[in-house]
Amino acid sequence: MFVLSIHSYRGGTGKSTTTANIAAALASLGYKVATVDLDLSSPGLHVIYNVNQSDLNHTLNDYIYDRCSLNECVVDITNELGIPNGKLMFVGSSMKPEEISQLMKKDYEESFYKQIAHDMEKELNLDYLIFDTHPGIVEDTILAVLSSDISLVLMRMDRQDISGTFLLTKVLRRMNKVYYVLLNMVPPELAKMPELTEDVSKAIQSPVLTFFPFQNDVLSHRSKGVFMLNHPTHPYSQGIQKVAKIISKW
């Protein structure tokens, strides 16, 4: 099983949207994929997957506090999303304020995230496990990244995010982690620059995998399902499919 974490220095980079679409693209290639919403303070994957919190018998929060097994948290959303090949499963986090507050006070260890990965592989026989992390350089996120094989770091083209991503990736390099940067919501005038990925890679001293131009229809589609499944020929969807094929070679 391959473990991938999708991370960003700050919120608003399209991290959860990217996670949902890459997971769906990998499943559409015939792989067995699971996504875990580790953005414990502000979970959002369930919105993109059209999974109501009331439909979740158990959440990751229940597993953390030993109220259920990890397998009881897993929701198979393959048929609901209309994915013809492979499997896509989802583990959500609670939206209840009291449970979010409780988790924010909890101390984590690296072994905790490795245990999640171990249990998911044992119970589900996965090809890919994807962690949708909490943004920022915080303990729980760094531990999740340490438990992953490779990380994708989402970055927007503004000064704050560029400087923050430079700092974040510097931390990842010191920890000897393999990662790639994805430029997201790139303004149209910058997207036309032929050397964009090369120039940004030099500026932040990190490998840039690819970039996605800003698409208003993608942004507005967030609460309406997984974009690449509903619009498979859209340029954004084609870009996601290319990233999924790159990941499949890893």
Secondary structure, 3 states (H helix, E strand, C coil): CEEEEEEECCCCCCHHHHHHHHHHHHHHCCCEEEEEECCCCCCCHHHHCCCCHHHCCCCHHHHHCCCCCHHHHEEECHHHHCCCCCEEEEECCCCCHHHHHHHHCCCCCHHHHHHHHHHHHHHHCCCEEEEECCCCCCHHHHHHHHCCCEEEEEECCCHHHHHHHHHHHHHHHHCCCCEEEEEEEECHHHHCCCCHHHHHHHHHCCCEEEEEECCHHHHHCHHHCCHHHHCCCCHHHHHHHHHHHHHHHC
